[in-house]
Amino acid sequence: MTNPTYADVERALLARWPETKLEPSLERIRALCRLMGDPQNAYPVIQLTGTNGKSSTARMIDALLRELAVRTGRFTSPHLVSMTERVSIDGQPLSEELFVEAYADVAAYAQVVDDSQPVPLSYFEMMVGLAYAAFADAPVDVAVVEVGMGGAWDATNVVDAKVAVLTPIDVDHTRYLGETPGEIAVEKAGIIKAGAQVVTAVQPEDAAAEIAARASEVGATVHREGIDFGVIRRTPAMGGQLLTLQGLGATYDEVFLPLFGAHQAHNAAYALAAVEAFTGGRELDAEIVRAAFAAVTSPGRLEVVRRSPTIVLDAAHNPAGARATAEALQEAFAFTPLIGVVGVMADKDVDEILLAFEPVMAEIVCTQNATDRAMPAHELADVAEGIFGNDRVHVARSLPDALEKAVALSESERYGEGVGSGGVLVTGSVVTAGEARALLAREESVD
């Protein structure tokens, strides 16, 4: 590819084996990294896995480290709008120009691997190799790496992480990871390496047992939420919440977090413990902790993107995530009515996702995102009618039409409230939230 553009690189990556497939082998990514000189060994790594909260926790860890004057690389997935979001250096995503350069650096090595393996490198494997090479080239002092799916066989797991973070484990991706939290935990605990510091959320009993067993097997030290660290107190506040956090080294009070929901408070506790573990378990400067958390952002996680009426985006895509979002909505907002715009992937537990949202959504507009994995809007509506009832369910296949319908419903006089009291929540998938974010940004730039 001669002088490729960002669009060229995007097409080339998307033409590869999709990241939704998992083939339990690290051979291809190891071969790629080996050819590149094993860049993943050039810096220490904090690695994260779990069912929900990984990206937000990774962003918080990144913010804390940068406030400590540490140069960071961060790899997260999936992205909301642009592939460049997945690879950040010092808190900033790679520019399109740097992303193209990073891809060009990896492409020649990737061709060698493609020619030598029965299955070519996947899209996700290419992204991992690109990120690890970019971090070494920067260079960074530490990389914060979120797994794509699972743990042991995830392409990110060619690193030897100094700190392993396990956010809450629930049932998701059952086709690849297992049917119970315990089975899923076996795969996720694969990121725990010899001598590592392990930071784990409160887990289901069977998952906690598997994490403890893996840590014992490899001689890792486990720090458990609720015992070694945790959220002592949290109070909803304007634009977020005020926290008192118990870390591994000290208690930190008056910590403002500009994100909503109990789940984000717990993510903050994981991030704090991870950074303390990374720095040797010592107490951090409280003002540094406060400054770092006050600056945290988490796009697509109860993100307010428009007012009058208020439109909120959330990437909840499984039952646990939907329940956390519904709870946070009730605590942080007072919408009357709240109208849902929901687009989900066909392979998700749709019934449970909708059951979580039903108590907080007055009406739901069923739609679909642009991917092949999306559940058709009319099929989603069929499921929704059994949960919400026919009168509360609407269908709009295109996202722009769904947003327009939801805005009109949120401003309807039949709810008997003043104009502006209604709101719209766009949710059900990271892709749905991302497409809505891009659409609304384009509309705003035109206005």
C-alpha positions in Angstrom: 0.0 0.0 0.0 1.8 3.2 -1.2 1.2 6.3 0.9 -2.0 5.0 2.5 -4.6 7.3 4.0 -6.4 6.6 7.2 -9.4 5.4 5.2 -7.1 2.9 3.4 -5.8 1.6 6.7 -9.3 1.3 8.1 -10.5 -0.7 5.1 -7.4 -3.0 5.3 -7.9 -3.7 9.0 -11.7 -4.3 8.6 -11.0 -6.8 5.8 -9.3 -9.1 8.3 -10.8 -11.8 10.5 -13.2 -9.9 12.8 -12.5 -9.4 16.5 -15.7 -11.0 17.5 -14.2 -14.4 16.6 -11.8 -16.0 19.1 -9.4 -18.7 18.1 -7.6 -20.0 21.2 -4.0 -19.4 20.1 -1.4 -16.8 20.7 0.9 -18.1 18.0 0.1 -15.4 15.4 0.5 -12.5 17.8 3.6 -13.9 19.3 5.1 -14.4 15.8 4.3 -10.8 14.9 5.7 -9.4 18.2 8.8 -11.6 17.8 9.5 -10.1 14.3 9.1 -6.6 15.7 11.6 -7.3 18.5 9.0 -8.0 21.2 8.0 -4.3 21.8 5.6 -5.4 24.6 8.6 -6.2 26.8 10.0 -2.6 26.6 7.8 -1.3 29.4 5.9 -2.5 32.4 2.2 -3.3 31.9 -1.0 -2.9 33.9 -3.5 -5.3 32.3 -7.3 -5.3 32.8 -10.0 -7.9 32.3 -13.6 -8.4 33.5 -17.1 -8.3 32.1 -17.9 -4.6 32.6 -16.0 -1.4 33.6 -12.6 -2.2 31.9 -12.4 0.9 29.7 -13.5 3.3 32.4 -11.1 1.8 34.9 -8.3 1.9 32.3 -8.9 5.6 31.7 -8.8 6.3 35.5 -5.5 4.4 35.8 -4.1 6.3 32.9 -5.2 9.6 34.5 -3.6 8.7 37.9 -0.4 7.7 36.3 -0.1 10.8 34.2 -0.8 13.0 37.3 2.2 11.2 38.8 4.2 12.4 35.8 4.4 9.0 34.2 4.3 8.7 30.4 1.5 6.3 29.5 0.3 4.2 26.7 -3.3 3.0 26.8 -5.0 0.3 24.7 -8.8 -0.1 25.0 -11.5 -1.7 22.8 -13.9 -1.4 21.2 -13.9 2.1 19.9 -16.9 4.5 19.8 -16.2 6.4 16.6 -12.7 6.0 15.3 -10.1 3.2 15.5 -7.6 5.7 16.6 -9.3 5.9 20.0 -8.0 2.4 20.9 -4.3 3.5 21.1 -3.5 6.5 23.3 -0.2 8.0 24.4 -0.2 10.4 27.4 -4.0 10.4 27.4 -4.4 11.4 23.7 -5.5 9.0 20.9 -3.1 8.7 18.0 -3.8 11.2 15.3 -4.9 9.7 12.0 -1.4 10.5 10.6 0.4 8.7 13.4 -2.1 5.8 13.2 -1.2 5.4 9.5 2.5 5.5 10.3 2.1 2.9 13.1 0.2 0.7 10.7 2.9 1.0 8.1 5.5 0.0 10.6 3.6 -3.2 11.4 2.3 -4.1 8.0 5.5 -5.6 6.5 6.0 -7.9 9.5 2.3 -8.8 9.4 2.6 -10.0 5.8 5.4 -12.4 6.9 3.2 -13.8 9.6 0.2 -14.1 7.2 2.3 -16.0 4.7 3.5 -18.5 7.4 0.3 -19.2 9.3 -2.8 -21.3 8.3 -5.0 -18.3 9.4 -3.8 -14.7 8.8 -3.6 -12.2 11.6 -7.0 -10.9 12.7 -8.1 -7.3 12.9 -7.7 -7.3 16.7 -4.3 -9.0 16.6 -3.1 -6.3 14.2 -4.4 -3.6 16.5 -2.6 -5.1 19.5 0.7 -5.4 17.5 0.3 -1.8 16.3 -0.3 -0.5 19.9 2.6 -2.4 21.4 4.9 -1.1 18.7 3.6 2.5 19.1 4.2 2.3 22.9 7.8 1.2 22.5 8.4 3.8 19.8 7.0 6.7 22.0 8.5 5.4 24.4 6.1 5.1 27.3 6.9 4.4 30.9 4.0 2.1 31.4 1.2 0.6 29.3 -2.4 0.2 30.5 -3.8 -2.6 28.4 -7.5 -3.8 28.3 -8.1 -7.3 27.0 -10.5 -7.6 24.1 -12.3 -10.8 25.2 -11.5 -13.2 28.0 -7.9 -13.2 29.1 -5.7 -16.3 28.7 -6.1 -16.5 24.9 -6.7 -12.8 24.2 -4.1 -11.3 21.8 -3.1 -8.7 24.5 -1.9 -11.5 26.7 1.6 -11.8 25.3 2.6 -9.3 27.9 3.9 -10.2 31.4 1.7 -7.7 33.4 3.1 -6.4 36.6 -0.4 -5.6 37.8 -3.6 -7.6 36.8 -6.9 -5.9 37.4 -10.1 -8.0 37.3 -13.3 -5.9 37.3 -16.6 -7.7 38.1 -17.1 -10.9 36.2 -20.6 -11.8 34.9 -22.0 -14.0 32.2 -21.2 -12.6 28.7 -19.7 -14.1 25.5 -20.8 -17.5 26.6 -20.0 -19.0 23.2 -16.4 -18.5 23.8 -15.9 -18.1 27.6 -18.3 -20.4 29.4 -21.8 -20.5 30.9 -21.0 -19.5 34.6 -18.9 -16.8 36.2 -16.6 -19.5 37.5 -16.0 -20.9 34.0 -15.5 -17.4 32.6 -13.1 -16.6 35.5 -10.8 -19.4 34.5 -10.2 -17.7 31.1 -10.0 -14.2 32.6 -7.6 -15.2 35.4 -5.1 -16.1 32.6 -3.8 -12.6 32.7 -2.4 -13.2 36.2 1.4 -13.9 35.8 4.1 -15.1 38.2 4.7 -12.6 41.0 2.0 -10.1 39.8 0.0 -7.8 42.0 -3.7 -8.7 41.5 -6.5 -6.2 42.1 -9.9 -7.8 42.0 -13.5 -6.6 42.4 -16.0 -8.4 44.6 -16.7 -11.5 42.5 -19.3 -14.3 42.5 -18.1 -17.1 44.8 -17.1 -19.5 42.0 -15.2 -16.7 40.1 -13.4 -15.6 43.3 -12.2 -19.2 43.9 -10.8 -19.5 40.4 -8.9 -16.2 40.7 -7.5 -17.2 44.1 -6.4 -20.6 42.6 -4.6 -19.0 39.7 -2.9 -16.5 41.9 -1.7 -19.2 44.3 -0.5 -21.3 41.3 1.8 -18.5 40.0 2.7 -16.8 43.3 0.8 -13.6 42.7 -0.5 -11.3 45.5 -4.2 -10.7 45.6 -5.8 -7.4 46.8 -9.5 -7.8 47.3 -12.2 -5.2 47.1 -14.0 -4.8 50.4 -11.0 -6.2 52.3 -7.9 -4.5 51.1 -9.4 -1.5 49.4 -12.8 -0.1 48.4 -15.4 2.6 48.4 -16.0 3.9 51.9 -18.5 6.6 51.0 -20.0 8.2 48.0 -22.4 11.1 47.6 -24.1 12.1 44.4 -23.0 15.6 43.4 -23.6 18.1 40.6 -22.0 16.6 37.5 -20.8 13.4 39.2 -20.2 12.1 42.8 -18.0 12.8 45.8 -16.0 9.8 47.1 -14.1 8.6 50.0 -11.8 5.7 48.8 -9.8 3.2 50.8 -6.7 2.4 49.0 -3.9 0.0 49.7 -1.8 2.7 51.2 -4.2 5.2 52.7 -7.7 6.6 52.8 -8.5 9.4 50.4 -11.5 11.7 51.0 -13.1 14.6 49.1 -12.4 12.9 45.7 -14.7 14.3 43.0 -15.4 11.9 40.1 -17.3 13.6 37.2 -19.0 10.3 36.2 -22.3 8.9 37.4 -23.3 5.7 39.2 -22.1 3.4 41.9 -20.3 1.2 39.3 -18.0 4.2 38.4 -17.2 4.7 42.1 -16.1 1.1 42.3 -14.1 1.5 39.0 -12.3 4.4 40.7 -11.4 2.1 43.7 -9.9 -0.5 41.3 -7.9 2.2 39.5 -6.6 3.6 42.8 -5.6 0.2 44.1 -3.9 -0.7 40.8 -1.8 2.4 40.7 -0.8 2.0 44.4 0.1 -1.7 43.7 2.1 -0.6 40.6 4.0 2.0 42.7 4.8 -0.5 45.5 1.7 -0.2 47.7 2.7 3.2 49.0 0.4 6.1 49.9 -0.1 8.6 47.1 -0.3 12.3 47.4 -4.0 13.0 48.1 -4.0 16.2 46.0 -2.6 14.2 43.1 -5.4 11.6 43.5 -8.1 14.3 43.6 -6.7 16.1 40.6 -6.5 12.9 38.6 -10.0 11.8 39.2 -11.5 15.2 38.7 -10.1 15.2 35.2 -11.4 11.7 34.2 -13.7 11.3 31.2 -15.3 8.2 29.9 -17.0 8.8 26.5 -20.1 6.7 25.9 -20.6 5.9 29.6 -23.7 7.9 30.7 -22.3 10.7 28.6 -24.5 13.8 28.2 -24.1 14.9 24.5 -27.0 17.3 24.1 -29.4 19.4 26.1 -33.0 20.4 25.5 -33.9 17.7 25.5 -31.0 15.9 27.2 -29.6 13.0 25.2 -27.4 10.6 27.1 -25.3 7.8 25.5 -24.3 4.6 27.3 -22.5 1.6 25.9 -24.3 -1.0 28.1 -24.4 -4.2 26.1 -25.1 -7.0 28.6 -27.5 -7.5 31.5 -25.0 -6.5 34.2 -24.1 -3.3 32.4 -27.8 -2.5 31.7 -28.6 -2.9 35.4 -25.8 -0.6 36.5 -26.8 2.0 33.9 -30.5 1.9 35.0 -29.5 2.3 38.7 -27.2 5.2 37.9 -29.9 6.9 35.8 -32.3 6.9 38.7 -29.7 8.3 41.0 -28.3 11.0 38.8 -31.1 12.2 36.6 -34.8 13.0 37.0 -36.2 12.6 33.5 -39.9 12.6 33.0 -40.2 10.8 30.7 -37.1 8.9 29.8 -37.3 7.5 26.3 -34.9 4.7 25.3 -33.3 4.4 21.9 -32.0 0.8 21.9 -30.0 -1.1 19.4 -28.4 -4.4 20.3 -26.3 -7.2 18.9 -28.2 -10.4 18.0 -25.9 -12.6 20.1 -26.6 -10.8 23.4 -29.1 -11.7 26.2 -31.7 -9.2 24.8 -34.5 -10.2 27.2 -32.4 -9.5 30.3 -31.1 -6.2 28.9 -34.6 -5.0 28.2 -35.8 -6.2 31.6 -33.2 -4.1 33.2 -34.2 -1.0 31.3 -38.0 -1.5 31.5 -38.5 0.1 35.0 -36.7 3.4 34.0 -37.9 3.8 30.4 -41.3 5.2 29.8 -41.2 4.2 26.1 -38.6 2.5 23.9 -37.7 3.1 20.3 -36.2 -0.1 18.8 -33.5 0.5 16.2 -30.4 -1.2 14.8 -26.8 -0.1 14.2 -24.9 -0.5 10.9 -23.1 -3.8 11.7 -24.0 -7.2 10.4 -24.2 -8.4 14.0 -27.1 -6.1 14.8 -30.5 -7.5 15.7 -33.0 -6.2 13.2 -35.1 -3.5 14.7 -38.4 -5.3 14.2 -37.1 -8.4 15.9 -36.0 -6.4 18.9 -39.4 -4.8 19.0 -41.0 -8.2 19.1 -39.0 -9.0 22.2 -39.6 -5.6 23.7 -43.4 -5.8 23.3 -43.4 -8.9 25.6 -41.7 -6.8 28.3 -42.9 -3.2 27.8 -46.3 -3.9 26.2 -47.4 -2.8 22.7 -48.2 0.8 23.6 -44.7 1.6 24.9 -42.8 0.2 21.9 -41.9 2.0 18.7 -39.7 0.9 15.7 -37.3 3.0 13.7 -34.8 1.1 11.6 -32.5 4.0 11.0 -30.8 5.6 14.0 -31.5 9.2 12.8 -35.2 8.3 12.6 -35.0 6.7 16.0 -33.4 9.7 17.6 -36.0 12.0 16.0 -38.9 9.8 17.3 -37.4 9.6 20.8 -36.9 13.4 21.0 -40.5 14.0 20.0 -41.7 11.5 22.6 -39.6 13.0 25.3 -41.2 16.4 24.7 -44.7 15.1 24.5 -47.2 17.0 26.7 -49.0 13.8 27.7 -46.6 13.2 30.5 -47.8 16.4 32.2 -44.4 17.9 33.0 -42.8 21.1 32.0 -40.9 21.3 28.7 -37.3 20.1 29.1 -38.0 17.6 31.8 -37.8 14.6 29.4 -34.6 12.8 28.3 -33.4 10.3 25.8 -31.0 7.4 26.5 -29.2 5.8 23.5 -27.9 2.4 24.6 -27.7 -1.4 23.9 -24.3 -1.6 22.2 -21.0 0.2 22.0 -21.6 0.5 18.3 -25.0 2.0 18.8 -23.7 4.6 21.2 -20.8 5.4 18.9 -22.9 5.8 15.9 -25.2 8.2 17.8 -22.3 10.1 19.1 -20.9 10.6 15.6 -24.3 11.5 14.2 -25.0 14.1 16.8 -21.6 15.6 16.5 -22.1 16.0 12.7 -25.5 17.7 13.3 -24.0 20.1 15.9 -21.2 21.0 13.5 -23.7 21.8 10.8 -25.8 23.9 13.2 
